């Protein structure tokens, strides 16, 4: 079993929430000037840089 600290769990939770696409309503509201989420990340291609002390 791995032991995650509370700080690390919070950080991973934030990254999980950021890894969503933007809502369709946001695209409509901005007339498609905002089309994609710039924080979106693939688990295989772009790794997270989390510090070791967390």
C-alpha positions, 0 to 999 in steps of 0.5 A: 500500500502506498502512503500519500500525504494530505498535501500530495492528495490535494495536489493530485486532486487539483490536477485531476480536476484540471484535466477536463475539457471545457464546457460546451457553454463556455465555447458558445459564450466566447464564440469559440475563441476558447476552444480547448483546455490548456491544462489538459494532460495525457497520462502517457505523454505529459508527466506531472512534475510533483516534488519529492517532499510532498 
